[in-house]
Amino acid sequence: MALAVVRDLRDVRPPATAEELEQFETDVLSGFVLARASAGLADGTIRGDVGHLE
C-alpha cells in the first residue's frame, strides 16, 4: 500500500452554477430510481421514496 498526494480541486475549479447543480441533482435522482427499479421494487414504492427525497 502506498500514499498519494491529493490536491484540492476547489482551488482550480470555480463553484458550480445553479444549472450545473440542477443537472447533477437530476442525474443522481435518475440513478436512484433506476437502481430501485432494477432491484424489483414497485413503482409506488419508488414514487414514495422519491417524494421523500424531494
C-alpha positions as CSV (number, residue, x, y, z in Angstrom):
1,M,0.0,0.0,0.0
2,A,1.3,3.5,-0.9
3,L,0.4,7.0,-0.1
4,A,-0.6,9.5,-2.8
5,V,-0.7,13.3,-2.8
6,V,-4.2,14.6,-3.1
7,R,-4.9,18.1,-4.5
8,D,-7.9,20.1,-3.5
9,L,-9.9,20.8,-6.7
10,R,-11.7,23.8,-5.2
11,D,-8.6,25.9,-5.9
12,V,-8.7,25.0,-9.6
13,R,-12.4,24.7,-10.3
14,P,-14.9,27.5,-9.9
15,P,-18.1,26.9,-7.8
16,A,-20.9,25.1,-9.6
17,T,-23.6,27.2,-11.2
18,A,-27.3,26.7,-10.4
19,E,-27.8,25.0,-13.7
20,E,-24.9,22.5,-13.0
21,L,-26.3,21.7,-9.6
22,E,-29.8,21.1,-11.1
23,Q,-28.3,18.8,-13.7
24,F,-26.3,16.9,-11.0
25,E,-29.5,16.5,-8.9
26,T,-31.4,15.2,-11.9
27,D,-28.6,12.7,-12.7
28,V,-28.4,11.4,-9.1
29,L,-32.2,11.1,-8.8
30,S,-32.4,9.2,-12.1
31,G,-29.7,6.8,-10.9
32,F,-31.6,6.3,-7.7
33,V,-34.8,5.5,-9.5
34,L,-33.0,3.1,-11.9
35,A,-31.3,1.3,-9.1
36,R,-34.6,0.9,-7.2
37,A,-36.4,-0.3,-10.3
38,S,-33.7,-2.8,-11.2
39,A,-33.9,-4.2,-7.6
40,G,-37.5,-5.1,-8.4
41,L,-39.3,-2.5,-6.3
42,A,-42.8,-1.5,-7.3
43,D,-43.5,1.9,-8.9
44,G,-45.5,3.1,-5.9
45,T,-42.6,2.3,-3.6
46,I,-40.2,4.2,-5.8
47,R,-42.6,7.1,-6.1
48,G,-42.9,7.3,-2.3
49,D,-39.1,7.2,-1.9
50,V,-38.6,10.0,-4.4
51,G,-41.3,12.0,-2.8
52,H,-39.4,11.9,0.5
53,L,-36.2,13.0,-1.2
54,E,-37.8,15.9,-2.9
